Amino acid sequence: MRFFQNKFLFTFLLLALPFLSLHSQEILKVGKIEFIHKDTSSIEDNALADVIGINKVDVFTRSVLGEDIFKMEKFYFDNGYFETKVDTLVKYDLEEKEAFIQFIIKEGRHYRIDSLKYNGLEKISAEARASMDSIKSIRSKRYYNKVLIIQQTNRIVDLLQNMGYMNATVRQEQGTIVTKHDTSCTVDIYFENADTIFYFGKTKININDNKYGVDEKLMYKMIEYEEGDRYSKEVRLMTERNISKYAIVQSARAVVESIEGTKANFTININLTNRTEITPFITGQSIDNKFFFGGGAQYVNKYFWSGGKVLNLTASALVNTLDINRFEFSAGVTQPYAFNKRSTLTDKITLGLYNLEQFRNYYAGNSTILNYFISDHTFYNNASLELNEEIVRFKYYDKDSTLDLFNSVLSLTVTHDNTNDAFNPTKGLYHSVIVGSAGLIPKLVLNAFNWNLNYSQYLKAYTANRFYFQLGSKKRSPVLAAAFKVGSIFEYGSGDKLVPVQTIYKFFSGGGSSLRGWNAQENGMVDKPEDGGNFLLEGSFEMRKDLFPRSKGFLKNLGAVVFVDYGNIWNKASDFNFKEIALDIGAGIRYNLFIGPIRFDVGYKLYDPSKRELSKFAFHFGIGQAF
């Protein structure tokens, strides 16, 4: 009997050998991946797909599959499924050279937290304990979740370090111990070094390789604490950030130099960057709804004169068409921390030659901006006060005439911005309000000196609002974006030299960053939309989606959008009519780069209240999102 068994086994191995050899030599692609749930299915397959690695490689590999079993069981454990078992079944299609994979999952019981204990905090103050209790969000009977426990523990560590317990931390080895019971678990977290409150001692500034003679006194002014203050990690980091905001500073790090009793003496080590830089650049930007592409060069001196000032010289050329272009040179000086640690003062002189459709502008202006950071914790985070003084010559093509204008605009801007990305936001709200007054200074100056210049008097108010909602928990889930803006210009005053508000200060509608069913400056309930209007109301809704979020190649950055735009411009606010709100729909392609997405949009006029004979379609190219 043993002979026949051995003979059968030998024959089976002999027949299977070519098949096994084929498997060992064939390179198979990863085909369809399935998740088979034997009992319950509590976690979505999309979340499981993010955990495994076999779907992120081009070639099927047994070692990767084995690692994925461990990853999935750990993922389930970290989410409170301590008994989960994962197995795999692989089916081979040798004709298509693909491997089809099934992950067979038995979740088991979902464990709740019976108690969450913090050990090693017996000596903290009553104030610290009360503050710690106020930030606890994980209570008993909740399902175990490792990520939430780590987040809460890190908040407690930060709180303790901000209340003087400088060395408080979670124990390195076995800092968290989970004890499993029948249907629940006990979580013990062990802290150490949370028994002594420290205070700031002396602080020394150390500027490494100070070849530019940077004044150490500038750095001392940025320190947020006094000697003897209770230690706070947040205050130490704020000091580092303050110093790092000087353009000449590459990095700043405050480290403990020595301990004297409960006093910690610090040294702030500062590394400097290059003092001067010359940088060529290319750029694309929307100006008055027209897209301009061009480039230029920028010279920056990051330690100009004294006080940490920054000198910025920029020359640029921007082109919309051969006839519509802009040439500009500017020189600006920025003083960080002008009056206190929250304020920045910038003064910039600009000379420009702007060739537009109706006229040519010769421009000379000076802009003075005082910027003030309010707080991260208030609705309005930032405020700025700006004074623009401009002398502009308008040379009209059709009239063969000129207009010399002296304009001065004093404006206040307040901003709220909690969006998560400057170029391609997926979450958050941006909101700004601008109110300005023009004409007061020119009226006084021109009446006093009788110069042959004209001016305009008006009040201008404008608000821009952008909302971003990510529709899903995954990093590259679709995004719903919305925008709304409204603005109005109120003209007033009288006099021989008073002229109406000129085109360059008005609102426009239509274009790649406006209503995309119209070309730039083509929409409006005014005689000539390209001349602008004094009242604007516009908005958009846009759905953004990455087309191939799991791709690793060229396609991973490719996205698409669909959108609806609405709005218009009118001669004045009293002319506004709901029935005259234009409407378009459209779609576009996005390709994400480090500078933001490159976009191409096609818009279709759904409703045009102006009844002008225009093409139903408009095409737009741009850099960055439409809003």
Backbone torsions as a table, in degrees:
resi	resn	phi	psi	omega
1	MET	NA	-41.6	179.7
2	ARG	-62.7	-34.6	-179.7
3	PHE	-63.6	-45.0	-179.3
4	PHE	-66.4	-36.4	177.9
5	GLN	-63.6	-45.7	-179.8
6	ASN	-65.6	-37.6	178.9
7	LYS	-65.4	-40.5	178.3
8	PHE	-64.0	-43.2	179.8
9	LEU	-63.7	-41.7	179.6
10	PHE	-63.2	-42.6	179.7
11	THR	-64.1	-41.4	179.7
12	PHE	-62.5	-44.4	179.8
13	LEU	-65.8	-37.0	180.0
14	LEU	-64.6	-41.4	179.5
15	LEU	-71.7	-33.9	-176.4
16	ALA	-81.4	-17.3	-174.1
17	LEU	-57.6	-45.7	178.3
18	PRO	-62.0	-37.9	-179.6
19	PHE	-65.4	-43.1	178.6
20	LEU	-65.8	-37.9	178.6
21	SER	-64.0	-38.6	178.4
22	LEU	-61.9	-42.8	179.0
23	HIS	-62.1	-37.4	-176.2
24	SER	-73.9	-21.6	-176.7
25	GLN	-102.4	-28.3	-176.9
26	GLU	-69.5	140.1	171.5
27	ILE	-99.0	115.5	-174.7
28	LEU	-109.2	139.6	173.0
29	LYS	-79.4	157.6	175.3
30	VAL	-82.3	119.9	179.7
31	GLY	-93.9	-140.4	-177.1
32	LYS	-67.3	139.0	177.5
33	ILE	-117.3	128.2	-179.7
34	GLU	-123.5	151.0	174.1
35	PHE	-115.2	115.2	-178.2
36	ILE	-104.4	120.0	-177.4
37	HIS	-101.8	120.5	-175.7
38	LYS	-80.5	-29.0	179.5
39	ASP	-123.6	-83.0	180.0
40	THR	-109.9	162.9	179.6
41	SER	-130.4	79.7	-173.2
42	SER	-88.4	-25.4	-177.0
43	ILE	-110.4	132.0	-176.8
44	GLU	-64.4	147.8	-179.7
45	ASP	-61.9	-32.1	178.5
46	ASN	-62.1	-39.1	178.1
47	ALA	-67.3	-38.9	178.0
48	LEU	-66.5	-37.2	179.5
49	ALA	-63.4	-29.7	177.8
50	ASP	-72.9	-21.8	-176.8
51	VAL	-79.8	-42.4	-172.4
52	ILE	-76.9	163.5	179.8
53	GLY	-112.7	-13.0	-176.1
54	ILE	-65.4	-25.9	178.7
55	ASN	-83.8	1.2	-179.4
56	LYS	-112.2	6.3	177.7
57	VAL	-114.8	156.5	-177.5
58	ASP	-84.8	-27.1	-173.8
59	VAL	-120.8	135.6	178.0
60	PHE	-64.5	128.6	-179.8
61	THR	-136.1	128.8	-179.0
62	ARG	-62.4	-37.3	-177.1
63	SER	-64.6	-39.2	178.0
64	VAL	-65.3	-40.1	178.9
65	LEU	-62.9	-40.1	177.5
66	GLY	-64.0	-39.4	176.8
67	GLU	-64.5	-35.0	-179.0
68	ASP	-66.0	-34.1	176.4
69	ILE	-60.6	-46.0	178.5
70	PHE	-63.4	-43.1	-179.5
71	LYS	-60.8	-43.4	-177.3
72	MET	-68.7	-42.0	178.7
73	GLU	-63.9	-38.4	177.0
74	LYS	-66.9	-40.4	178.5
75	PHE	-60.3	-45.0	177.4
76	TYR	-64.1	-42.7	179.0
77	PHE	-59.0	-45.8	-178.4
78	ASP	-64.8	-17.4	177.7
79	ASN	-104.4	15.2	172.4
80	GLY	95.3	8.0	176.7
81	TYR	-104.1	88.0	-171.7
82	PHE	-78.3	-14.7	-174.2
83	GLU	-112.8	12.2	-176.2
84	THR	-63.9	136.6	175.6
85	LYS	-120.9	133.9	-179.6
86	VAL	-122.1	129.9	175.0
87	ASP	-126.0	169.3	-179.9
88	THR	-132.4	152.3	173.1
89	LEU	-133.1	123.8	-177.3
90	VAL	-114.1	128.2	176.1
91	LYS	-115.3	134.7	-175.1
92	TYR	-106.3	134.2	171.2
93	ASP	-114.5	97.9	-173.4
94	LEU	-73.4	-23.6	177.5
95	GLU	-69.9	-47.5	179.6
96	GLU	-84.6	-7.7	-178.4
97	LYS	56.4	51.8	179.9
98	GLU	-130.4	151.4	173.8
99	ALA	-116.7	123.4	178.5
100	PHE	-98.9	130.6	-170.0
101	ILE	-119.7	134.0	172.5
102	GLN	-118.4	127.3	170.3
103	PHE	-96.7	118.4	-177.4
104	ILE	-101.1	116.3	-168.9
105	ILE	-118.0	130.5	169.9
106	LYS	-118.4	105.0	-171.5
107	GLU	-66.8	-48.2	-173.8
108	GLY	80.3	-162.4	-173.9
109	ARG	-74.0	144.3	175.2
110	HIS	-98.5	115.6	-171.5
111	TYR	-89.7	140.1	174.9
112	ARG	-100.9	159.8	178.0
113	ILE	-84.2	121.0	175.6
114	ASP	-77.7	-44.3	176.0
115	SER	-157.2	148.0	177.9
116	LEU	-120.1	111.1	-172.5
117	LYS	-110.5	134.8	175.3
118	TYR	-107.2	114.1	-176.4
119	ASN	-104.0	150.7	178.6
120	GLY	89.9	11.2	-178.9
121	LEU	-112.7	24.0	-175.2
122	GLU	-66.2	-25.7	-173.8
123	LYS	-100.3	5.2	179.6
124	ILE	-73.4	158.3	-176.2
125	SER	-72.2	163.2	177.1
126	ALA	-63.1	-35.2	178.2
127	GLU	-63.1	-44.8	179.8
128	ALA	-66.1	-38.8	-179.6
129	ARG	-66.3	-40.6	179.0
130	ALA	-65.0	-41.1	178.0
131	SER	-65.1	-38.3	179.3
132	MET	-64.8	-42.7	179.9
133	ASP	-63.9	-30.6	-176.6
134	SER	-73.2	-20.8	-178.8
135	ILE	-102.4	-0.4	177.9
136	LYS	-71.5	127.7	178.9
137	SER	-116.9	-15.5	-179.2
138	ILE	-93.6	118.7	-179.8
139	ARG	-112.1	168.0	177.6
140	SER	-65.1	153.0	-179.8
141	LYS	79.7	-1.0	172.7
142	ARG	-81.7	153.5	177.4
143	TYR	-66.4	142.8	178.7
144	TYR	-64.0	132.2	175.8
145	ASN	-146.2	112.0	-173.9
146	LYS	-61.9	-41.3	-177.5
147	VAL	-61.6	-45.2	-179.9
148	LEU	-64.9	-36.7	178.5
149	ILE	-66.0	-43.0	178.5
150	ILE	-63.3	-42.8	179.8
151	GLN	-61.0	-44.8	179.8
152	GLN	-66.6	-39.9	179.1
153	THR	-63.1	-42.1	178.6
154	ASN	-64.1	-36.7	176.8
155	ARG	-63.8	-38.4	179.4
156	ILE	-68.1	-41.6	177.2
157	VAL	-60.4	-45.7	178.7
158	ASP	-61.4	-42.5	179.7
159	LEU	-60.4	-46.2	-179.7
160	LEU	-62.9	-42.9	-179.4
161	GLN	-69.0	-25.2	176.0
162	ASN	-82.0	-9.5	179.5
163	MET	-111.8	24.4	172.2
164	GLY	102.6	-17.6	-178.6
165	TYR	-82.4	76.0	-168.8
166	MET	-59.5	-36.0	-174.4
167	ASN	-100.0	6.0	-178.5
168	ALA	-61.9	133.2	-179.8
169	THR	-160.4	170.0	174.7
170	VAL	-86.0	139.8	-179.4
171	ARG	-53.7	134.4	-175.8
172	GLN	-63.7	-48.6	-179.1
173	GLU	-101.0	128.8	-179.5
174	GLN	53.0	46.0	177.6
175	GLY	-71.3	-26.9	177.5
176	THR	-127.4	124.5	-179.6
177	ILE	-123.6	125.4	178.9
178	VAL	-106.7	122.9	178.1
179	THR	-109.3	119.5	-175.5
180	LYS	-89.5	133.5	173.4
181	HIS	-111.0	-163.6	-176.2
182	ASP	-62.4	-51.9	-177.1
183	THR	-127.9	3.8	-178.0
184	SER	-144.3	-178.0	180.0
185	CYS	-146.1	156.4	174.7
186	THR	-111.0	132.3	-179.6
187	VAL	-113.0	121.3	177.0
188	ASP	-112.0	125.2	177.3
189	ILE	-115.6	128.2	-172.9
190	TYR	-109.2	116.9	176.4
191	PHE	-95.5	159.8	173.2
192	GLU	-142.2	158.3	178.2
193	ASN	62.1	29.9	177.2
194	ALA	-106.4	47.5	-176.0
195	ASP	-124.7	-4.4	-176.0
196	THR	-133.4	130.1	174.4
197	ILE	-91.6	126.3	-179.8
198	PHE	-104.7	160.5	179.7
199	TYR	-128.8	152.4	176.3
200	PHE	-67.7	130.8	175.0
201	GLY	-99.8	-137.2	179.0
202	LYS	-79.9	152.3	179.6
203	THR	-127.6	132.1	179.6
204	LYS	-117.5	138.1	176.4
205	ILE	-95.8	129.9	177.7
206	ASN	-126.6	105.9	178.9
207	ILE	-96.2	111.5	-178.6
208	ASN	-71.6	132.8	176.7
209	ASP	48.8	60.4	-176.3
210	ASN	-79.7	66.3	-175.5
211	LYS	-75.9	-13.4	-179.9
212	TYR	-99.3	2.0	179.0
213	GLY	66.2	38.6	180.0
214	VAL	-65.0	131.8	-175.5
215	ASP	-73.1	121.4	179.1
216	GLU	-64.4	-26.5	-179.2
217	LYS	-61.2	-32.9	176.9
218	LEU	-59.1	-39.0	-176.8
219	MET	-73.9	-38.5	178.8
220	TYR	-62.1	-33.1	179.6
221	LYS	-64.7	-21.3	-175.7
222	MET	-88.3	-4.2	-179.8
223	ILE	-71.6	130.4	-173.4
224	GLU	-89.9	-3.2	-175.6
225	TYR	-127.1	163.0	173.8
226	GLU	-110.4	155.2	175.8
227	GLU	-60.7	130.0	-178.1
228	GLY	100.9	-13.6	175.9
229	ASP	-67.1	148.2	176.1
230	ARG	-62.6	137.1	-177.9
231	TYR	-61.5	140.9	175.2
232	SER	-144.8	124.3	177.3
233	LYS	-60.8	-40.5	-179.0
234	GLU	-61.5	-41.4	179.6
235	VAL	-68.1	-39.8	177.5
236	ARG	-61.3	-45.2	179.6
237	LEU	-66.4	-35.1	177.6
238	MET	-64.1	-38.7	176.3
239	THR	-61.9	-44.0	177.6
240	GLU	-60.8	-42.2	179.6
241	ARG	-65.8	-40.8	179.2
242	ASN	-57.6	-47.8	-178.2
243	ILE	-66.8	-38.7	-177.5
244	SER	-68.2	-16.3	179.3
245	LYS	-74.7	-15.6	170.4
246	TYR	-66.4	129.4	-174.8
247	ALA	-61.2	-29.5	-178.2
248	ILE	-74.4	-16.1	-176.5
249	VAL	-90.2	124.5	175.8
250	GLN	-84.5	-41.9	178.8
251	SER	-156.4	153.9	176.7
252	ALA	-140.8	130.7	-177.4
253	ARG	-138.1	122.2	177.7
254	ALA	-93.6	121.0	-178.0
255	VAL	-125.3	151.4	178.2
256	VAL	-72.2	122.1	179.3
257	GLU	-89.2	-40.8	-179.7
258	SER	-161.4	162.0	178.1
259	ILE	-118.8	128.1	174.6
260	GLU	-120.8	96.3	-175.3
261	GLY	66.4	-114.1	176.8
262	THR	-106.1	12.3	177.3
263	LYS	-100.4	132.8	178.3
264	ALA	-108.4	117.2	176.9
265	ASN	-88.3	134.8	-173.9
266	PHE	-115.5	149.6	166.4
267	THR	-119.3	129.1	176.8
268	ILE	-100.4	108.0	179.8
269	ASN	-87.2	124.7	-175.1
270	ILE	-120.2	128.7	173.0
271	ASN	-107.5	137.2	-178.5
272	LEU	-98.7	154.7	174.1
273	THR	-102.3	178.6	177.4
274	ASN	-61.7	139.0	-176.6
275	ARG	-69.6	-41.8	-176.8
276	THR	-121.8	149.8	177.0
277	GLU	-144.2	141.5	169.9
278	ILE	-120.2	120.3	-172.4
279	THR	-129.3	119.2	169.7
280	PRO	-76.4	154.5	-179.4
281	PHE	-150.5	155.8	168.1
282	ILE	-118.3	150.8	-175.3
283	THR	-151.2	156.7	171.4
284	GLY	-137.2	130.1	-177.1
285	GLN	-151.1	154.1	178.4
286	SER	-97.0	123.8	178.0
287	ILE	-124.8	119.4	-176.4
288	ASP	51.7	41.7	176.9
289	ASN	72.8	0.3	175.0
290	LYS	-98.5	138.3	179.2
291	PHE	-89.9	124.9	178.0
292	PHE	-114.4	140.8	176.8
293	PHE	-124.6	141.1	-179.4
294	GLY	179.6	-153.3	-178.0
295	GLY	-168.7	-171.1	-178.8
296	GLY	173.8	-159.4	179.4
297	ALA	-140.7	149.3	-177.4
298	GLN	-132.6	132.2	173.6
299	TYR	-111.3	131.0	-179.5
300	VAL	-128.3	128.4	169.8
301	ASN	-110.8	112.0	-170.6
302	LYS	-85.7	-5.7	175.0
303	TYR	-141.1	79.5	-171.9
304	PHE	-99.5	124.3	-175.8
305	TRP	58.9	-109.8	-175.7
306	SER	-141.9	172.6	175.8
307	GLY	74.3	13.5	178.7
308	GLY	76.2	20.8	-179.3
309	LYS	-65.5	155.3	178.9
310	VAL	-123.9	127.6	175.9
311	LEU	-100.6	132.8	-178.5
312	ASN	-131.4	117.5	175.8
313	LEU	-113.7	127.2	-176.4
314	THR	-135.0	132.8	172.0
315	ALA	-123.1	132.5	-176.0
316	SER	-145.1	156.1	173.9
317	ALA	-134.8	127.5	-178.6
318	LEU	-124.5	140.5	-175.8
319	VAL	-128.0	130.5	168.0
320	ASN	-100.8	-50.8	170.3
321	THR	-140.1	179.8	177.7
322	LEU	-62.8	-28.3	-178.4
323	ASP	-94.3	-20.8	-177.5
324	ILE	-114.3	109.9	-176.1
325	ASN	-155.9	169.2	-175.4
326	ARG	-140.5	133.4	175.4
327	PHE	-125.3	131.6	-169.9
328	GLU	-147.8	143.3	171.2
329	PHE	-131.2	135.9	179.4
330	SER	-138.4	149.6	176.0
331	ALA	-132.7	120.5	-176.5
332	GLY	-132.3	147.7	175.3
333	VAL	-124.2	128.9	179.9
334	THR	-115.6	130.0	176.1
335	GLN	-108.8	104.3	175.7
336	PRO	-69.6	151.1	178.3
337	TYR	52.6	55.1	-173.7
338	ALA	-63.2	-50.7	-178.5
339	PHE	-115.8	-27.2	175.3
340	ASN	-157.5	-171.8	-175.4
341	LYS	-72.9	-7.9	-177.7
342	ARG	-103.8	-4.2	-171.5
343	SER	-115.6	147.2	176.6
344	THR	-135.4	136.1	-179.1
345	LEU	-118.6	128.7	179.7
346	THR	-128.8	134.7	173.2
347	ASP	-125.2	129.0	-175.2
348	LYS	-135.7	131.2	174.4
349	ILE	-102.8	134.3	-177.6
350	THR	-130.2	134.6	171.6
351	LEU	-118.1	131.4	-175.6
352	GLY	-143.5	150.5	170.5
353	LEU	-125.4	114.2	-174.3
354	TYR	-120.0	114.5	176.4
355	ASN	-95.0	112.1	-177.8
356	LEU	-115.9	-178.5	-174.0
357	GLU	-65.5	-45.7	-172.7
358	GLN	-94.9	-20.7	-173.3
359	PHE	-159.7	171.0	172.6
360	ARG	-112.2	135.0	178.1
361	ASN	-105.3	130.1	165.4
362	TYR	-106.6	121.0	-167.0
363	TYR	-125.1	135.0	169.9
364	ALA	-137.7	123.9	-175.4
365	GLY	-148.3	159.6	175.1
366	ASN	-130.1	131.5	-179.8
367	SER	-121.4	127.6	176.3
368	THR	-118.9	121.7	-175.2
369	ILE	-125.2	124.4	171.2
370	LEU	-104.8	113.9	-178.5
371	ASN	-105.2	135.9	-177.6
372	TYR	-130.7	121.8	175.7
373	PHE	-83.9	121.7	-176.4
374	ILE	-83.3	-67.3	-179.2
375	SER	-176.3	155.1	172.0
376	ASP	-75.8	-18.6	-170.0
377	HIS	-101.1	-0.2	176.2
378	THR	-104.1	163.4	-179.0
379	PHE	-64.1	-51.8	175.7
380	TYR	-85.9	118.7	-175.9
381	ASN	-89.8	-27.5	-170.0
382	ASN	-143.6	146.3	175.9
383	ALA	-137.6	147.7	177.5
384	SER	-143.0	144.1	176.3
385	LEU	-116.1	125.3	-173.5
386	GLU	-129.2	135.4	174.4
387	LEU	-119.9	115.4	176.9
388	ASN	-106.9	127.3	175.9
389	GLU	-122.1	122.9	-169.7
390	GLU	-136.8	140.0	167.3
391	ILE	-116.9	120.6	-173.7
392	VAL	-128.7	132.0	172.4
393	ARG	-105.4	123.7	175.4
394	PHE	-99.4	118.7	175.2
395	LYS	-109.2	105.5	-174.2
396	TYR	-81.4	134.7	-178.7
397	TYR	-74.6	-43.8	-173.0
398	ASP	-77.9	-28.2	-176.7
399	LYS	-97.3	-12.7	-174.9
400	ASP	52.5	44.4	-178.5
401	SER	-135.2	170.0	179.5
402	THR	-130.3	154.7	174.1
403	LEU	-134.4	124.4	177.6
404	ASP	-101.7	122.6	-171.9
405	LEU	-122.0	132.8	171.2
406	PHE	-109.3	116.5	-175.7
407	ASN	-125.2	142.7	176.7
408	SER	-139.5	123.9	-176.7
409	VAL	-124.4	123.6	173.6
410	LEU	-107.0	120.4	-174.5
411	SER	-135.5	151.0	177.0
412	LEU	-119.2	132.6	179.5
413	THR	-125.7	132.4	172.0
414	VAL	-122.1	142.9	-171.4
415	THR	-136.7	138.7	166.6
416	HIS	-118.5	130.1	-179.1
417	ASP	-148.3	108.7	173.4
418	ASN	-122.2	25.7	176.5
419	THR	-68.9	156.1	-172.1
420	ASN	-95.2	-0.1	179.7
421	ASP	-157.7	135.8	-177.6
422	ALA	-72.4	-32.4	-174.4
423	PHE	-99.8	-35.6	-173.5
424	ASN	-142.9	68.9	-175.1
425	PRO	-68.2	147.5	176.2
426	THR	-121.4	-14.2	179.5
427	LYS	-143.0	151.6	169.9
428	GLY	112.2	-178.0	-176.9
429	LEU	-131.9	133.8	168.7
430	TYR	-115.7	131.5	-179.1
431	HIS	-145.3	131.3	177.1
432	SER	-140.4	149.6	176.0
433	VAL	-130.2	130.7	178.0
434	ILE	-124.2	128.1	172.7
435	VAL	-127.3	135.2	-176.7
436	GLY	-146.4	158.4	178.8
437	SER	-130.3	134.3	-178.6
438	ALA	-124.6	143.6	168.8
439	GLY	109.5	-15.4	-174.9
440	LEU	-67.5	-50.4	-179.1
441	ILE	-64.6	-46.4	177.6
442	PRO	-57.8	-38.5	-179.8
443	LYS	-61.8	-44.3	-179.8
444	LEU	-66.8	-44.0	-176.6
445	VAL	-68.7	-46.4	-176.1
446	LEU	-68.5	-34.7	176.8
447	ASN	-69.4	-31.1	-178.2
448	ALA	-78.5	-38.1	-173.2
449	PHE	-109.9	-6.8	176.7
450	ASN	55.7	42.3	176.7
451	TRP	-74.6	152.8	-177.9
452	ASN	-85.4	63.6	179.7
453	LEU	-131.7	155.6	176.5
454	ASN	-109.1	167.8	178.8
455	TYR	-152.5	166.3	175.4
456	SER	-123.7	149.5	175.2
457	GLN	-121.2	125.9	179.7
458	TYR	-163.7	160.6	169.4
459	LEU	-109.6	141.4	-178.2
460	LYS	-132.8	131.8	177.2
461	ALA	-130.3	140.3	-176.0
462	TYR	-154.1	139.2	174.0
463	THR	-133.4	136.5	177.2
464	ALA	-121.5	134.6	-176.8
465	ASN	-137.4	132.6	179.1
466	ARG	-136.2	133.9	-176.6
467	PHE	-123.7	140.6	-179.7
468	TYR	-134.8	127.7	-179.0
469	PHE	-128.7	123.1	176.3
470	GLN	-88.9	124.1	-173.3
471	LEU	-94.1	73.0	-179.6
472	GLY	143.9	164.5	-176.8
473	SER	-89.7	-15.6	-179.0
474	LYS	-74.3	151.7	-174.5
475	LYS	-58.9	-37.0	-175.5
476	ARG	-110.0	35.2	176.1
477	SER	-69.1	158.8	177.7
478	PRO	-58.2	153.6	-178.2
479	VAL	-123.6	130.1	171.3
480	LEU	-98.1	119.3	-179.6
481	ALA	-115.6	143.1	178.6
482	ALA	-138.5	148.5	179.1
483	ALA	-138.8	147.7	176.5
484	PHE	-149.2	131.1	177.3
485	LYS	-142.5	145.1	178.9
486	VAL	-145.8	140.4	-179.9
487	GLY	-151.1	154.3	-178.9
488	SER	-147.7	143.4	175.6
489	ILE	-116.5	128.4	-179.7
490	PHE	-115.3	109.9	-179.6
491	GLU	-85.0	145.8	178.1
492	TYR	-153.2	174.9	175.3
493	GLY	94.1	171.1	178.7
494	SER	-153.6	160.2	179.3
495	GLY	152.2	163.4	-177.0
496	ASP	-65.6	-33.4	-175.1
497	LYS	-99.2	5.3	-179.7
498	LEU	-81.6	130.2	178.2
499	VAL	-126.1	157.7	178.0
500	PRO	-60.6	160.8	177.4
501	VAL	-57.5	129.1	-177.1
502	GLN	-80.9	161.5	-172.2
503	THR	-54.0	-41.7	-172.8
504	ILE	-66.8	-11.7	179.5
505	TYR	-103.9	0.0	-174.9
506	LYS	-91.7	-179.1	177.6
507	PHE	-98.9	150.7	178.6
508	PHE	-130.3	156.9	178.7
509	SER	-134.9	142.8	-177.5
510	GLY	100.7	131.6	179.3
511	GLY	137.9	178.1	-174.1
512	GLY	-65.7	-22.6	177.0
513	SER	-112.9	19.5	-177.4
514	SER	-135.0	-129.2	173.8
515	LEU	-83.9	111.5	-170.7
516	ARG	-82.5	-2.4	171.7
517	GLY	-79.3	-8.1	179.8
518	TRP	-120.0	152.3	171.1
519	ASN	-72.8	171.9	-175.8
520	ALA	-58.4	130.0	176.0
521	GLN	58.5	32.4	-176.4
522	GLU	-103.2	-17.2	-175.5
523	ASN	-100.7	144.2	175.8
524	GLY	161.2	143.1	174.3
525	MET	-91.7	51.1	178.6
526	VAL	-133.8	165.8	-177.6
527	ASP	-61.9	-45.9	-180.0
528	LYS	-127.7	99.4	-179.1
529	PRO	-56.7	-30.0	-179.3
530	GLU	-69.6	-14.7	175.6
531	ASP	-88.6	-7.2	176.6
532	GLY	82.9	176.8	178.6
533	GLY	-139.5	168.1	-178.4
534	ASN	-95.0	-4.4	177.4
535	PHE	-137.4	133.6	-177.6
536	LEU	-130.6	136.9	167.7
537	LEU	-140.9	122.8	-177.9
538	GLU	-147.5	156.8	175.2
539	GLY	-163.8	166.7	-179.1
540	SER	-150.2	151.3	166.4
541	PHE	-124.8	134.3	-176.5
542	GLU	-143.1	131.2	174.2
543	MET	-102.2	123.7	-177.3
544	ARG	-115.3	135.0	-177.4
545	LYS	-144.4	134.4	169.9
546	ASP	-75.3	128.7	-174.8
547	LEU	-77.4	-33.3	-177.5
548	PHE	-133.5	69.3	-173.3
549	PRO	-64.5	-22.0	-178.0
550	ARG	-98.6	-1.5	179.9
551	SER	-71.4	150.4	178.8
552	LYS	-108.7	-7.1	-176.2
553	GLY	-102.1	-147.7	-176.7
554	PHE	-57.8	-35.4	-172.7
555	LEU	-73.7	-14.4	-174.6
556	LYS	-64.3	-24.2	-178.0
557	ASN	-95.6	4.9	-176.2
558	LEU	-89.1	130.7	179.6
559	GLY	-136.9	172.3	180.0
560	ALA	-141.4	157.2	178.0
561	VAL	-137.9	153.4	164.5
562	VAL	-125.6	147.7	-172.3
563	PHE	-148.7	160.0	170.5
564	VAL	-131.5	127.9	176.4
565	ASP	-118.3	147.9	177.6
566	TYR	-145.1	156.6	175.3
567	GLY	138.2	-176.4	179.8
568	ASN	-174.7	176.1	170.1
569	ILE	-122.9	151.8	178.7
570	TRP	-133.1	166.2	-180.0
571	ASN	-66.2	-36.0	177.7
572	LYS	-154.7	166.0	-174.2
573	ALA	-61.0	-34.6	-177.9
574	SER	-69.6	-14.1	178.1
575	ASP	-83.0	-8.7	-175.0
576	PHE	-59.2	138.0	179.1
577	ASN	-145.2	127.2	-179.6
578	PHE	-57.1	-33.4	-177.7
579	LYS	-70.9	-11.1	-178.5
580	GLU	-103.1	15.6	175.7
581	ILE	-80.8	115.6	-179.8
582	ALA	-74.4	157.4	-174.5
583	LEU	-142.4	136.8	173.4
584	ASP	-140.3	162.4	173.5
585	ILE	-131.5	163.1	178.9
586	GLY	178.9	-175.4	-179.1
587	ALA	-146.5	161.9	-178.8
588	GLY	-156.6	168.3	178.3
589	ILE	-115.1	141.5	176.5
590	ARG	-125.8	143.1	170.2
591	TYR	-131.3	116.5	-171.5
592	ASN	-81.0	127.3	173.6
593	LEU	-122.5	175.8	-178.3
594	PHE	-66.3	-21.6	178.4
595	ILE	-89.7	1.6	-174.7
596	GLY	113.0	174.3	-176.5
597	PRO	-76.3	141.7	165.2
598	ILE	-86.1	134.5	-173.1
599	ARG	-128.1	148.9	171.9
600	PHE	-136.1	121.4	-175.9
601	ASP	-122.3	147.4	172.0
602	VAL	-121.2	121.1	179.7
603	GLY	-112.2	147.1	-179.5
604	TYR	-124.9	127.2	179.4
605	LYS	-70.0	114.9	178.0
606	LEU	-90.1	-35.7	179.6
607	TYR	-151.2	120.3	179.5
608	ASP	-120.2	100.9	-177.0
609	PRO	-69.6	-15.3	-178.2
610	SER	-78.0	-17.3	178.7
611	LYS	61.5	21.6	176.3
612	ARG	-72.4	151.8	178.9
613	GLU	-86.5	92.3	-178.2
614	LEU	-126.5	159.1	175.6
615	SER	-61.7	144.2	-179.7
616	LYS	-70.3	-21.8	-175.5
617	PHE	-113.7	151.6	172.6
618	ALA	-140.2	146.0	-175.9
619	PHE	-122.0	137.9	-174.2
620	HIS	-137.5	138.9	173.9
621	PHE	-120.5	142.7	179.9
622	GLY	-162.7	172.4	175.7
623	ILE	-118.4	129.9	-174.2
624	GLY	91.2	163.4	177.1
625	GLN	-66.2	158.3	179.4
626	ALA	-62.3	-29.4	175.0
627	PHE	-160.9	NA	NA
